[in-house]
Every structure is written in C-alpha cells, then in structure tokens.
Amino acid sequence: MAVIEALSENSDDAGFIFAMCAHNFACVRPLAAFGNSQQRERWLPGLVEGSLIGAFAVTEPEAGSDAMGGKASAQSDGDSWRLSGAKAMITNAPEADLILVIAKTAQGRSFFASSGFLVPVGAPGFECGVSYEKPFMPSAPLGDLRLDGCQVGPEAMLGGAGAGGAVFSMAMAWERVCLHGLYLGQCRRALREAREYLASREQFGQRLIDLQAVGHALAEAATGLEAARSLLLRAATALDAESSDAAVLGDMAKVVVSRAALDVGLVCTRLQGGAGLFGSSAQRLVRDALPAQVFSGSNDVLLDNIARALDFAHRDQRVSAKGK
C-alpha cells in the first residue's frame, strides 16, 4: 500500500497505477494464494516480471455489486470446461494475456456455487471488446468479455470446484485496501499543489493562503486525509495479519478513503478558482475519485456489509454476557 501511495503522489498517471493494482491485487495475489504448483510455475513468472498482463472478471451486465447473482457459467465437458456468459467493465481486459474469470459451477447463490478459472486470451470461444472511452483514468484499459462456450482444460480451475467465493473475497479484500493507497497519494499531491498556488497568488491585498477561510478549508481537507490514511493503514495491518476484523475494516477504509479523495479534490479545485479547473491535480482527483464510490463494491453496499458486521458483533457480545 505504501508503494502505491508513493507512486501516485509522484505521478499524474493514475490510470496506469490503477491498472497495475488490478493486475497485482485481483489477479496475481489470488493466483499466488490458490494456485497449485503447475499454475504458479506457468503464470507467475510472466505476471511478476511484467511480460504478461492479468485481469479479474467478475462484474456482469446484470450483476455488479451483487457478485453472487452472476449468470456466467462453466459446464464440465469431459476433460475440459466450457464457459458461457458475459463480463462487463473489466479493467485490463483489452490488453490482458490472462483473465481470472469467476463462473457458476453449481445452481443457486451459495458462496460455493462458483469457481475461478484461469482463461488465457485466445482460448477458443473467448472474445474481448474494445476499450471504453472514459473521462476518468483514461490510461487504464477497460472492456467487456464474451464467453461463447470458451473451452479451457482442467488445469484452468483455480483452487478447486466451489472456490470462486473465496477467490473473489481475497481479490476484493486486497484491492479495497491496497489499491486505495492510490488516492492517498493523489490527495497529497493535490494538497501540495494547492498550497503552492495559494501561497503564490494574491487577492484582496494578501496571499490567498493567509485568508482564514482558505486556511481552514485546507486544514479540514488535510485532517480528513490523515484520518482516512490511519484507517487504511489499520485495515492493511489487519489484512496482513489475517485478523478476524480485516474484512470489515477494509470495507470501512474503502468507504472513508473514497469519500476523502472526493472531498480533497473538490476543496483544492475550488480554492484554486478557475486555475483549478484546467489541468490541476485537484481536478484530475475529482474525476478519478468519482468511480471509487462504485468499484470494488459500491459504498452503499459496503455500508450494508459494515452494518451486518456490527450487528453480528453486538449479538456475540449479548451471547457472551448471557454466558456469564
């Protein structure tokens, strides 16, 4: 996470860093954790050195945050699997060499009803659409996939039948925490540039930064950023330690950081006036922070997850109290 934060603070190409995070945290990390020796030996060297690009495909046209509601399926066909369905808005898809696809291998919405498959681009029945033209993170390729009886061998299944829920959960846990270091760096960059501009520009006979209203706005933004960073670091520590509260802390951190990024971007854009609207880091931050409210699980859905986790914790406390 610290590396991602440092990269984004010193680079204005958030799209490249975002694509790198999708590659590392949603494809490489699950492959390293769930892959057998043959899968790791085949794919990890190229993915780690950068000669291969990875992607993670779970979102579908009719199933976004409702990941368990996906309809893409995999049917056993002798010694192979045939994948059918569509995936939508997949980061890196137009440039990827390997795509980790989540597909149903059983009926229903069970956590164990899906499986993960390592699908090489070019497999029979695999088709990728052109990259989206989008106003945010333009250098991060984003595209749709079509699986028309896409045939892969038994060696493509990751983690065994029914492991799709676990693969998905790991990918999202790492993406929600580590990827959002990107926004911490962007916020620092936007605040630094805004301070420099406000210190150099005079209005009403004094530097803009010396106006109390301006100073307070910067102070509020910086305070919110540090609070968000502290929570993200706590979530990263819990994730690394495999703590029982890692999932809910990751959800909380994702919500708080994505909100802070939008707040910091808007404040720094506003304080720079017209100059902030044209090519500033703050303007780019606003543009790039908007999708953070949605990807890796929308903030509204994550708030439901957090509420359920709090309720479960409360129930556990009541049960413990009764036991005493």
C-alpha positions in Angstrom: 0.0 0.0 0.0 2.8 2.4 0.9 4.4 1.8 -2.5 1.1 2.6 -4.3 0.7 5.8 -2.2 4.3 6.9 -3.1 3.8 6.2 -6.8 0.6 8.1 -7.1 1.9 11.1 -5.2 4.7 11.4 -7.7 2.9 10.5 -10.9 -0.1 12.1 -12.5 -1.0 8.9 -14.4 -3.5 7.4 -12.0 -4.8 5.1 -14.7 -1.5 3.3 -15.1 -1.3 2.8 -11.4 -4.9 1.6 -11.2 -4.3 -0.9 -13.9 -1.2 -2.2 -12.2 -3.2 -2.6 -8.9 -5.9 -4.6 -10.7 -3.2 -6.8 -12.2 -1.4 -7.3 -8.9 -4.2 -7.5 -6.3 -7.1 -9.0 -8.2 -5.2 -11.5 -10.4 -1.7 -12.2 -9.2 -2.5 -12.3 -5.5 -5.3 -14.9 -5.8 -3.2 -16.9 -8.2 -0.3 -17.0 -5.8 -2.6 -18.0 -2.9 -4.9 -20.5 -4.6 -2.8 -21.8 -7.5 -1.2 -25.2 -7.5 2.5 -25.6 -8.3 1.8 -26.1 -12.0 -0.4 -23.0 -12.3 2.1 -20.8 -10.3 5.0 -22.1 -12.4 3.2 -21.4 -15.7 1.8 -18.0 -15.0 3.5 -16.2 -12.1 7.0 -15.6 -13.7 5.5 -13.6 -16.6 2.9 -11.8 -14.4 5.5 -10.8 -11.9 8.1 -9.6 -14.4 5.5 -7.7 -16.4 5.7 -9.6 -19.7 2.1 -10.8 -19.1 -0.8 -8.7 -18.0 -3.6 -10.1 -15.8 -7.2 -9.2 -15.2 -10.0 -10.2 -12.9 -13.5 -10.8 -14.4 -16.5 -10.9 -12.0 -18.8 -8.0 -13.0 -21.6 -8.8 -15.4 -24.1 -6.6 -17.3 -26.8 -7.7 -14.8 -24.6 -8.3 -11.7 -22.4 -5.6 -10.4 -22.2 -5.3 -6.6 -24.4 -8.5 -6.4 -21.5 -10.7 -7.3 -23.3 -13.9 -6.3 -26.0 -13.1 -8.8 -23.8 -13.6 -11.8 -25.0 -15.8 -14.6 -21.8 -16.7 -16.4 -21.4 -20.5 -16.0 -18.9 -23.2 -16.5 -20.0 -26.7 -17.6 -17.9 -29.8 -17.4 -17.3 -31.3 -20.8 -15.2 -34.5 -20.4 -11.7 -33.4 -19.7 -12.4 -29.7 -20.2 -14.7 -26.9 -19.1 -16.8 -24.7 -21.3 -17.5 -21.2 -20.0 -20.5 -19.2 -21.3 -21.7 -15.7 -20.5 -20.6 -12.1 -20.5 -18.5 -10.0 -18.2 -18.6 -6.2 -18.2 -16.3 -3.3 -17.4 -13.2 -5.4 -16.7 -10.0 -3.4 -16.0 -7.1 -4.5 -18.2 -9.3 -6.8 -20.4 -8.4 -5.2 -23.7 -4.6 -5.7 -23.0 -4.6 -8.8 -20.8 -2.9 -12.1 -21.5 -4.6 -14.0 -18.7 -8.0 -13.4 -17.1 -9.2 -14.8 -13.9 -12.9 -15.5 -14.5 -15.5 -16.3 -11.8 -18.2 -18.5 -13.2 -21.1 -20.6 -11.7 -20.4 -24.3 -11.4 -23.5 -25.1 -9.4 -27.0 -23.7 -9.0 -28.0 -21.0 -6.6 -26.4 -18.1 -4.8 -24.2 -20.1 -2.4 -20.7 -18.9 -1.6 -19.6 -22.3 -3.0 -21.7 -22.1 -6.2 -18.9 -20.6 -8.3 -15.4 -21.4 -9.3 -12.4 -19.4 -10.6 -10.8 -20.2 -14.0 -7.5 -19.0 -15.4 -8.5 -18.2 -19.0 -5.7 -17.4 -21.5 -6.7 -14.7 -24.0 -7.1 -16.5 -27.3 -8.8 -19.6 -25.9 -11.5 -20.9 -28.2 -14.8 -19.1 -27.7 -13.1 -16.1 -25.9 -13.8 -12.6 -27.2 -12.9 -9.2 -25.8 -14.5 -5.9 -26.8 -12.6 -2.7 -27.5 -11.5 -0.5 -24.6 -14.0 2.0 -23.2 -13.5 5.7 -23.8 -14.0 7.2 -20.4 -13.4 10.6 -18.7 -11.6 9.1 -15.7 -8.3 7.3 -15.6 -8.1 7.2 -19.4 -4.9 5.1 -19.5 -6.4 2.2 -17.6 -7.9 -0.1 -20.2 -11.5 -1.2 -19.5 -13.5 -3.6 -21.7 -16.2 -6.3 -21.9 -15.8 -10.0 -22.4 -17.9 -12.6 -24.2 -17.5 -16.3 -23.4 -19.2 -18.4 -26.0 -18.5 -21.9 -25.0 -15.0 -20.9 -24.2 -13.0 -24.1 -23.7 -10.3 -24.5 -21.1 -8.6 -27.6 -19.7 -9.0 -28.9 -16.1 -5.7 -27.2 -15.2 -7.5 -23.8 -15.6 -9.6 -24.2 -12.4 -8.2 -22.2 -9.6 -8.4 -23.6 -6.0 -10.8 -26.4 -6.9 -14.5 -26.6 -7.6 -16.6 -24.2 -5.5 -13.6 -21.9 -4.5 -14.9 -19.0 -6.5 -16.4 -17.2 -3.5 -13.1 -17.5 -1.6 -11.1 -16.3 -4.7 -13.4 -13.3 -5.1 -13.3 -12.4 -1.4 -9.5 -12.4 -1.4 -9.2 -10.4 -4.6 -11.6 -7.8 -3.2 -10.0 -7.6 0.2 -6.6 -6.8 -1.2 -8.0 -4.5 -3.9 -10.1 -2.5 -1.4 -7.2 -1.9 0.9 -4.0 -1.7 -1.2 -5.4 -0.1 -4.3 -6.8 2.8 -2.3 -3.3 3.9 -1.4 -3.6 5.4 -4.9 -6.0 8.0 -3.6 -3.9 8.9 -0.6 -1.0 9.8 -2.9 -3.3 11.7 -5.2 -4.7 13.7 -2.3 -1.2 14.6 -1.0 -0.2 15.8 -4.5 -3.4 17.9 -4.9 -3.0 19.5 -1.4 0.7 20.3 -2.1 0.0 21.9 -5.4 -3.0 23.8 -4.0 -0.8 25.2 -1.1 1.9 26.3 -3.5 -0.7 28.1 -5.8 -2.5 29.7 -2.8 0.8 30.9 -1.4 1.9 32.5 -4.6 -1.4 34.2 -5.6 -2.5 37.5 -4.0 -6.1 38.8 -3.8 -7.6 41.5 -1.6 -4.1 42.7 -0.8 -2.8 39.5 0.7 -1.8 35.9 -0.2 -4.8 33.7 -0.6 -3.4 31.1 1.8 -3.4 33.8 4.6 -7.1 34.2 4.4 -8.7 32.3 7.4 -11.4 30.7 5.3 -8.8 29.3 2.9 -6.6 28.1 5.7 -9.5 26.4 7.4 -10.6 24.7 4.2 -7.1 23.3 3.7 -6.9 22.2 7.3 -10.2 20.4 7.1 -9.1 18.6 4.0 -5.7 17.6 5.4 -7.3 16.4 8.6 -9.8 14.2 6.7 -7.0 12.8 4.6 -4.9 11.8 7.7 -7.9 10.2 9.3 -8.6 8.2 6.2 -4.9 7.2 5.9 -4.9 6.0 9.5 -7.9 3.8 8.9 -6.5 2.4 5.7 -3.2 1.6 7.4 -5.1 -0.2 10.2 -7.1 -2.2 7.6 -3.8 -3.1 5.8 -2.3 -4.3 9.1 -5.4 -6.4 9.8 -5.3 -7.9 6.3 -1.6 -8.8 6.6 -2.2 -10.4 9.9 -5.3 -12.2 8.7 -7.3 -10.8 11.6 -11.0 -11.6 12.0 -11.9 -8.0 11.6 -9.9 -7.5 8.4 -12.9 -7.6 6.1 -15.0 -5.0 7.9 -12.0 -2.7 8.4 -11.3 -3.0 4.7 -14.9 -2.1 3.9 -14.7 0.9 6.2 -11.4 2.1 4.9 -12.6 1.9 1.3 -15.7 4.0 2.1 -13.8 6.6 4.1 -10.8 6.9 1.6 -13.0 7.2 -1.4 -15.1 10.0 0.3 -11.9 11.8 1.5 -10.5 11.7 -2.0 -13.6 13.4 -3.5 -13.7 15.9 -0.7 -10.0 16.8 -1.0 -10.3 17.1 -4.8 -13.3 19.4 -4.6 -11.8 21.6 -1.9 -8.5 22.0 -3.7 -10.2 22.6 -7.1 -12.5 25.3 -5.6 -9.7 27.1 -3.7 -7.7 27.5 -6.9 -10.6 29.1 -8.7 -10.6 29.0 -12.5 -7.0 27.7 -12.5 -8.1 24.6 -10.6 -10.5 23.6 -13.4 -7.8 23.3 -16.1 -5.2 20.6 -15.7 -4.7 20.7 -12.0 -4.0 17.6 -9.9 -7.1 18.5 -7.9 -9.3 18.5 -11.0 -7.9 15.1 -12.0 -8.5 13.8 -8.5 -12.2 14.7 -8.6 -12.5 13.0 -12.0 -10.7 9.9 -10.8 -12.3 9.7 -7.3 -15.9 9.5 -8.7 -15.6 5.9 -9.8 -14.1 5.0 -6.4 -17.6 5.4 -4.9 -18.6 2.4 -7.1 -15.8 0.0 -7.9 -14.6 -2.8 -5.6 -18.1 -2.9 -4.2 -20.2 0.3 -4.1 -20.0 2.3 -1.0 -23.7 1.8 -0.4 -23.3 -2.0 -0.5 -20.3 -1.9 1.7 -22.2 0.1 4.3 -24.7 -2.8 4.4 -21.8 -5.1 5.0 -20.5 -3.0 7.8 -23.9 -2.7 9.4 -24.3 -6.5 9.4 -20.8 -6.9 10.8 -21.7 -4.5 13.7 -24.9 -6.4 14.3 -23.1 -9.7 14.5 -20.6 -8.3 16.9 -23.4 -7.0 19.1 -25.1 -10.4 19.0 -21.8 -12.0 20.1 -21.5 -9.6 23.0 -25.0 -10.4 24.1 -24.3 -14.2 23.9 -21.1 -13.7 25.9 -22.9 -11.6 28.5 -25.6 -14.2 28.9 -22.9 -16.9 29.3 -21.5 -15.0 32.3 
